[in-house]
Amino acid sequence: MPARFTKEAQELIDYIAWLNEKAKGGFELTSDLNHWAGYGIHTKDQLGDYLDGCVERECGSDDDIADYSACDPYEPTWDAVSRHDMNEGW
């Protein structure tokens, strides 16, 4: 935790916990505030905007996507998936 723990920091941690709970064991976000600070994220609103931007960059701004395979190319192995996600900063 940062030395100066603020209400906004607690809200961010609570928001991350809520998102991770909704993931039900799927992709989870780190609750390390220093990690998020490296992206300029200090509030839950900033994280929400960042995550929305990630989705938009992956799939474009069209909300009516019929074929989700167009978002990312097929990854032949889990190792390729890991490298792909690491390169995107996930």
PyMOL commands that place a pseudoatom at each C-alpha (Angstrom):
pseudoatom trace, name=CA, resn=MET, resi=1, chain=A, elem=C, hetatm=0, pos=[0.000, 0.000, 0.000]
pseudoatom trace, name=CA, resn=PRO, resi=2, chain=A, elem=C, hetatm=0, pos=[1.160, 3.539, -0.586]
pseudoatom trace, name=CA, resn=ALA, resi=3, chain=A, elem=C, hetatm=0, pos=[2.273, 5.490, 2.463]
pseudoatom trace, name=CA, resn=ARG, resi=4, chain=A, elem=C, hetatm=0, pos=[-0.670, 7.886, 2.076]
pseudoatom trace, name=CA, resn=PHE, resi=5, chain=A, elem=C, hetatm=0, pos=[-3.797, 5.744, 2.042]
pseudoatom trace, name=CA, resn=THR, resi=6, chain=A, elem=C, hetatm=0, pos=[-6.749, 7.781, 0.837]
pseudoatom trace, name=CA, resn=LYS, resi=7, chain=A, elem=C, hetatm=0, pos=[-10.476, 7.243, 0.461]
pseudoatom trace, name=CA, resn=GLU, resi=8, chain=A, elem=C, hetatm=0, pos=[-9.923, 7.034, -3.304]
pseudoatom trace, name=CA, resn=ALA, resi=9, chain=A, elem=C, hetatm=0, pos=[-7.323, 4.296, -2.807]
pseudoatom trace, name=CA, resn=GLN, resi=10, chain=A, elem=C, hetatm=0, pos=[-9.758, 2.255, -0.701]
pseudoatom trace, name=CA, resn=GLU, resi=11, chain=A, elem=C, hetatm=0, pos=[-12.500, 2.749, -3.299]
pseudoatom trace, name=CA, resn=LEU, resi=12, chain=A, elem=C, hetatm=0, pos=[-10.095, 1.532, -5.992]
pseudoatom trace, name=CA, resn=ILE, resi=13, chain=A, elem=C, hetatm=0, pos=[-9.205, -1.583, -3.972]
pseudoatom trace, name=CA, resn=ASP, resi=14, chain=A, elem=C, hetatm=0, pos=[-12.889, -2.264, -3.302]
pseudoatom trace, name=CA, resn=TYR, resi=15, chain=A, elem=C, hetatm=0, pos=[-13.713, -1.813, -7.000]
pseudoatom trace, name=CA, resn=ILE, resi=16, chain=A, elem=C, hetatm=0, pos=[-10.954, -4.226, -8.032]
pseudoatom trace, name=CA, resn=ALA, resi=17, chain=A, elem=C, hetatm=0, pos=[-12.216, -6.768, -5.474]
pseudoatom trace, name=CA, resn=TRP, resi=18, chain=A, elem=C, hetatm=0, pos=[-15.749, -6.381, -6.867]
pseudoatom trace, name=CA, resn=LEU, resi=19, chain=A, elem=C, hetatm=0, pos=[-14.536, -6.884, -10.450]
pseudoatom trace, name=CA, resn=ASN, resi=20, chain=A, elem=C, hetatm=0, pos=[-12.489, -9.918, -9.426]
pseudoatom trace, name=CA, resn=GLU, resi=21, chain=A, elem=C, hetatm=0, pos=[-15.486, -11.399, -7.626]
pseudoatom trace, name=CA, resn=LYS, resi=22, chain=A, elem=C, hetatm=0, pos=[-17.554, -10.997, -10.801]
pseudoatom trace, name=CA, resn=ALA, resi=23, chain=A, elem=C, hetatm=0, pos=[-14.786, -12.779, -12.754]
pseudoatom trace, name=CA, resn=LYS, resi=24, chain=A, elem=C, hetatm=0, pos=[-15.558, -15.959, -10.769]
pseudoatom trace, name=CA, resn=GLY, resi=25, chain=A, elem=C, hetatm=0, pos=[-12.065, -17.365, -11.132]
pseudoatom trace, name=CA, resn=GLY, resi=26, chain=A, elem=C, hetatm=0, pos=[-11.505, -16.006, -14.629]
pseudoatom trace, name=CA, resn=PHE, resi=27, chain=A, elem=C, hetatm=0, pos=[-9.167, -13.171, -15.497]
pseudoatom trace, name=CA, resn=GLU, resi=28, chain=A, elem=C, hetatm=0, pos=[-8.481, -11.161, -12.333]
pseudoatom trace, name=CA, resn=LEU, resi=29, chain=A, elem=C, hetatm=0, pos=[-6.917, -7.754, -11.831]
pseudoatom trace, name=CA, resn=THR, resi=30, chain=A, elem=C, hetatm=0, pos=[-4.075, -7.042, -9.440]
pseudoatom trace, name=CA, resn=SER, resi=31, chain=A, elem=C, hetatm=0, pos=[-4.912, -5.018, -6.341]
pseudoatom trace, name=CA, resn=ASP, resi=32, chain=A, elem=C, hetatm=0, pos=[-1.356, -3.627, -6.223]
pseudoatom trace, name=CA, resn=LEU, resi=33, chain=A, elem=C, hetatm=0, pos=[-1.926, 0.128, -6.243]
pseudoatom trace, name=CA, resn=ASN, resi=34, chain=A, elem=C, hetatm=0, pos=[1.669, 0.758, -7.312]
pseudoatom trace, name=CA, resn=HIS, resi=35, chain=A, elem=C, hetatm=0, pos=[0.985, -1.262, -10.465]
pseudoatom trace, name=CA, resn=TRP, resi=36, chain=A, elem=C, hetatm=0, pos=[-2.039, 0.872, -11.330]
pseudoatom trace, name=CA, resn=ALA, resi=37, chain=A, elem=C, hetatm=0, pos=[-0.221, 4.089, -10.410]
pseudoatom trace, name=CA, resn=GLY, resi=38, chain=A, elem=C, hetatm=0, pos=[2.311, 3.169, -13.116]
pseudoatom trace, name=CA, resn=TYR, resi=39, chain=A, elem=C, hetatm=0, pos=[-0.567, 3.545, -15.588]
pseudoatom trace, name=CA, resn=GLY, resi=40, chain=A, elem=C, hetatm=0, pos=[-1.671, 6.845, -14.023]
pseudoatom trace, name=CA, resn=ILE, resi=41, chain=A, elem=C, hetatm=0, pos=[-4.650, 5.144, -12.355]
pseudoatom trace, name=CA, resn=HIS, resi=42, chain=A, elem=C, hetatm=0, pos=[-5.491, 6.286, -8.840]
pseudoatom trace, name=CA, resn=THR, resi=43, chain=A, elem=C, hetatm=0, pos=[-9.310, 6.101, -8.727]
pseudoatom trace, name=CA, resn=LYS, resi=44, chain=A, elem=C, hetatm=0, pos=[-12.016, 3.594, -9.591]
pseudoatom trace, name=CA, resn=ASP, resi=45, chain=A, elem=C, hetatm=0, pos=[-13.288, 5.929, -12.339]
pseudoatom trace, name=CA, resn=GLN, resi=46, chain=A, elem=C, hetatm=0, pos=[-9.842, 6.035, -13.923]
pseudoatom trace, name=CA, resn=LEU, resi=47, chain=A, elem=C, hetatm=0, pos=[-9.633, 2.228, -13.806]
pseudoatom trace, name=CA, resn=GLY, resi=48, chain=A, elem=C, hetatm=0, pos=[-13.094, 1.910, -15.348]
pseudoatom trace, name=CA, resn=ASP, resi=49, chain=A, elem=C, hetatm=0, pos=[-12.107, 4.269, -18.158]
pseudoatom trace, name=CA, resn=TYR, resi=50, chain=A, elem=C, hetatm=0, pos=[-8.850, 2.367, -18.689]
pseudoatom trace, name=CA, resn=LEU, resi=51, chain=A, elem=C, hetatm=0, pos=[-10.621, -0.995, -18.896]
pseudoatom trace, name=CA, resn=ASP, resi=52, chain=A, elem=C, hetatm=0, pos=[-13.255, 0.429, -21.255]
pseudoatom trace, name=CA, resn=GLY, resi=53, chain=A, elem=C, hetatm=0, pos=[-10.416, 1.701, -23.442]
pseudoatom trace, name=CA, resn=CYS, resi=54, chain=A, elem=C, hetatm=0, pos=[-8.805, -1.749, -23.453]
pseudoatom trace, name=CA, resn=VAL, resi=55, chain=A, elem=C, hetatm=0, pos=[-12.018, -3.329, -24.699]
pseudoatom trace, name=CA, resn=GLU, resi=56, chain=A, elem=C, hetatm=0, pos=[-12.474, -0.636, -27.315]
pseudoatom trace, name=CA, resn=ARG, resi=57, chain=A, elem=C, hetatm=0, pos=[-8.918, -1.076, -28.606]
pseudoatom trace, name=CA, resn=GLU, resi=58, chain=A, elem=C, hetatm=0, pos=[-9.335, -4.861, -28.731]
pseudoatom trace, name=CA, resn=CYS, resi=59, chain=A, elem=C, hetatm=0, pos=[-12.695, -4.941, -30.471]
pseudoatom trace, name=CA, resn=GLY, resi=60, chain=A, elem=C, hetatm=0, pos=[-13.157, -1.461, -31.895]
pseudoatom trace, name=CA, resn=SER, resi=61, chain=A, elem=C, hetatm=0, pos=[-15.906, 0.927, -30.949]
pseudoatom trace, name=CA, resn=ASP, resi=62, chain=A, elem=C, hetatm=0, pos=[-18.683, -1.062, -32.665]
pseudoatom trace, name=CA, resn=ASP, resi=63, chain=A, elem=C, hetatm=0, pos=[-20.877, -2.534, -29.904]
pseudoatom trace, name=CA, resn=ASP, resi=64, chain=A, elem=C, hetatm=0, pos=[-22.564, -4.956, -32.320]
pseudoatom trace, name=CA, resn=ILE, resi=65, chain=A, elem=C, hetatm=0, pos=[-19.803, -7.432, -33.083]
pseudoatom trace, name=CA, resn=ALA, resi=66, chain=A, elem=C, hetatm=0, pos=[-21.100, -10.634, -34.615]
pseudoatom trace, name=CA, resn=ASP, resi=67, chain=A, elem=C, hetatm=0, pos=[-17.748, -12.423, -34.764]
pseudoatom trace, name=CA, resn=TYR, resi=68, chain=A, elem=C, hetatm=0, pos=[-15.592, -11.999, -31.662]
pseudoatom trace, name=CA, resn=SER, resi=69, chain=A, elem=C, hetatm=0, pos=[-12.742, -13.943, -33.276]
pseudoatom trace, name=CA, resn=ALA, resi=70, chain=A, elem=C, hetatm=0, pos=[-12.059, -10.731, -35.210]
pseudoatom trace, name=CA, resn=CYS, resi=71, chain=A, elem=C, hetatm=0, pos=[-10.883, -9.064, -31.982]
pseudoatom trace, name=CA, resn=ASP, resi=72, chain=A, elem=C, hetatm=0, pos=[-7.688, -11.094, -31.642]
pseudoatom trace, name=CA, resn=PRO, resi=73, chain=A, elem=C, hetatm=0, pos=[-6.052, -13.559, -33.991]
pseudoatom trace, name=CA, resn=TYR, resi=74, chain=A, elem=C, hetatm=0, pos=[-6.254, -17.234, -33.065]
pseudoatom trace, name=CA, resn=GLU, resi=75, chain=A, elem=C, hetatm=0, pos=[-3.490, -18.220, -30.618]
pseudoatom trace, name=CA, resn=PRO, resi=76, chain=A, elem=C, hetatm=0, pos=[-2.302, -21.783, -31.281]
pseudoatom trace, name=CA, resn=THR, resi=77, chain=A, elem=C, hetatm=0, pos=[-0.968, -22.473, -27.773]
pseudoatom trace, name=CA, resn=TRP, resi=78, chain=A, elem=C, hetatm=0, pos=[-1.392, -21.198, -24.218]
pseudoatom trace, name=CA, resn=ASP, resi=79, chain=A, elem=C, hetatm=0, pos=[2.220, -20.033, -24.382]
pseudoatom trace, name=CA, resn=ALA, resi=80, chain=A, elem=C, hetatm=0, pos=[1.299, -17.806, -27.321]
pseudoatom trace, name=CA, resn=VAL, resi=81, chain=A, elem=C, hetatm=0, pos=[-1.666, -16.456, -25.383]
pseudoatom trace, name=CA, resn=SER, resi=82, chain=A, elem=C, hetatm=0, pos=[0.569, -15.639, -22.418]
pseudoatom trace, name=CA, resn=ARG, resi=83, chain=A, elem=C, hetatm=0, pos=[3.086, -13.827, -24.606]
pseudoatom trace, name=CA, resn=HIS, resi=84, chain=A, elem=C, hetatm=0, pos=[0.290, -11.947, -26.365]
pseudoatom trace, name=CA, resn=ASP, resi=85, chain=A, elem=C, hetatm=0, pos=[-1.237, -10.749, -23.096]
pseudoatom trace, name=CA, resn=MET, resi=86, chain=A, elem=C, hetatm=0, pos=[2.155, -9.865, -21.605]
pseudoatom trace, name=CA, resn=ASN, resi=87, chain=A, elem=C, hetatm=0, pos=[2.928, -7.732, -24.644]
pseudoatom trace, name=CA, resn=GLU, resi=88, chain=A, elem=C, hetatm=0, pos=[-0.320, -5.837, -24.068]
pseudoatom trace, name=CA, resn=GLY, resi=89, chain=A, elem=C, hetatm=0, pos=[0.545, -5.186, -20.422]
pseudoatom trace, name=CA, resn=TRP, resi=90, chain=A, elem=C, hetatm=0, pos=[-2.153, -7.453, -19.016]
for i in range(1, 90): cmd.bond("trace and resi %d" % i, "trace and resi %d" % (i + 1))
show_as sticks, trace
zoom trace
